[in-house]
Amino acid sequence: MKIKKGDNIIVIAGKDRGKSGKVVRAFPAKDAVIIEGVNLKKKHQRPTRRNQKGQIIDVTMPIHVSNVQLVDPKGGKPTRIGFSIEGGKKVRIAKKSGSIL
């Protein structure tokens, strides 16, 4: 999986298409990522204490990696990710501008 925690992402497919945010958590085994403020679901929460009320909260759910793309640091548009060797290290590069991520 080429997307990591902390990357700036834009959603390219699904109900949240066009939204962008930062990756909070990545699940490489499932090929999914959690992005802050994207793919929100309502969850009914039971009261945990005697004097507390039940409530409905928004929970951020994972979204498949194929539905997101990295935001190019130079242009601000979606870009694919490539790899190159710079100074003996393997680094990620943006395909659109060629800048190192």
C-alpha angles and dihedrals in degrees: 000000000000098000119085140186112286096027120134108241138188122203112234101180140029136037093315095052113156096022119122137195147136124291109250097181137001128211107198094178091058096033089235137125135197114226121193112253095004129108096012120185129191115243125192110223122200120224109267098193133040097253096038124099127225115252145184114244133185114243123192110231128200121267125204117260092234089066095057137061133194118257113242109241092218104039102024092226128117115279140177121244127241136175133234137169114248120176093345093308129105109237134181117243133191109245093212100055103010093233121147116252 
